[in-house]
Amino acid sequence: MIQSVKNLSADQKVAIESLLGRPILDGEHVSVRTIPASPDWLDAIQKEAKVSGADKLTMEEIDEEIASARRGRKQNPGK
């Protein structure tokens, strides 16, 4: 649902401005959307990547890791 800022209550304006970190203007519109939380397995992978430093890999390093894994599969089919 999209709401015009001019139709919001004072409390709603304060809450939105607090979340945005800036004032909102009467000419603006506001929309709120929820998204599902990430699954536990994804949180675990992200935490492990931060601990190992994998979250800092460049695209070139990621591409090389993928290429290396593919080369390994070609050398050892079925594993």
C-alpha positions as CSV (number, residue, x, y, z in Angstrom):
1,M,0.0,0.0,0.0
2,I,1.3,3.5,-0.9
3,Q,0.4,6.4,1.3
4,S,0.8,10.1,0.7
5,V,2.9,11.7,3.5
6,K,0.3,14.4,3.9
7,N,-2.2,11.8,5.0
8,L,0.0,10.3,7.7
9,S,-0.4,11.0,11.4
10,A,2.3,12.9,13.3
11,D,3.4,9.7,15.0
12,Q,3.6,7.9,11.7
13,K,5.7,10.7,10.2
14,V,8.1,10.7,13.2
15,A,8.5,6.9,13.0
16,I,9.2,7.0,9.2
17,E,11.6,9.9,9.6
18,S,13.4,8.0,12.3
19,L,13.8,4.9,10.0
20,L,14.9,7.0,7.0
21,G,17.2,9.3,8.9
22,R,15.8,12.3,7.2
23,P,12.7,14.5,7.1
24,I,9.9,13.5,4.8
25,L,8.0,16.1,2.7
26,D,4.2,16.4,2.2
27,G,4.7,15.8,-1.6
28,E,6.3,12.4,-1.0
29,H,4.6,9.0,-0.8
30,V,5.6,6.2,1.5
31,S,5.4,2.4,1.0
32,V,6.3,-0.3,3.5
33,R,7.2,-3.8,2.4
34,T,8.2,-6.8,4.5
35,I,10.6,-9.4,3.2
36,P,11.1,-12.9,4.7
37,A,14.0,-13.4,7.0
38,S,16.8,-15.4,5.4
39,P,16.8,-19.1,6.3
40,D,19.1,-20.4,9.0
41,W,21.4,-22.2,6.5
42,L,22.0,-19.0,4.6
43,D,22.8,-17.1,7.8
44,A,25.3,-19.9,8.7
45,I,27.0,-19.7,5.3
46,Q,27.3,-15.9,5.5
47,K,28.8,-16.1,9.1
48,E,31.3,-18.7,7.9
49,A,32.3,-16.6,4.9
50,K,33.0,-13.6,7.3
51,V,35.0,-15.8,9.6
52,S,37.1,-17.3,6.8
53,G,37.4,-14.0,4.9
54,A,35.6,-15.4,1.9
55,D,33.2,-12.4,1.9
56,K,36.2,-10.3,0.8
57,L,36.9,-12.3,-2.4
58,T,37.0,-10.3,-5.6
59,M,35.0,-11.4,-8.6
60,E,38.2,-12.6,-10.3
61,E,39.0,-14.7,-7.2
62,I,35.5,-16.2,-7.2
63,D,35.7,-17.0,-10.9
64,E,39.0,-18.7,-10.4
65,E,37.6,-20.8,-7.5
66,I,34.7,-21.9,-9.8
67,A,37.1,-22.7,-12.6
68,S,39.3,-24.7,-10.3
69,A,36.3,-26.7,-9.0
70,R,35.2,-27.4,-12.5
71,R,38.7,-28.6,-13.5
72,G,38.7,-30.9,-10.5
73,R,35.4,-32.4,-11.6
74,K,36.7,-33.1,-15.1
75,Q,39.7,-34.9,-13.6
76,N,37.7,-36.9,-11.2
77,P,34.3,-37.6,-12.8
78,G,31.6,-39.0,-10.4
79,K,33.0,-37.3,-7.3
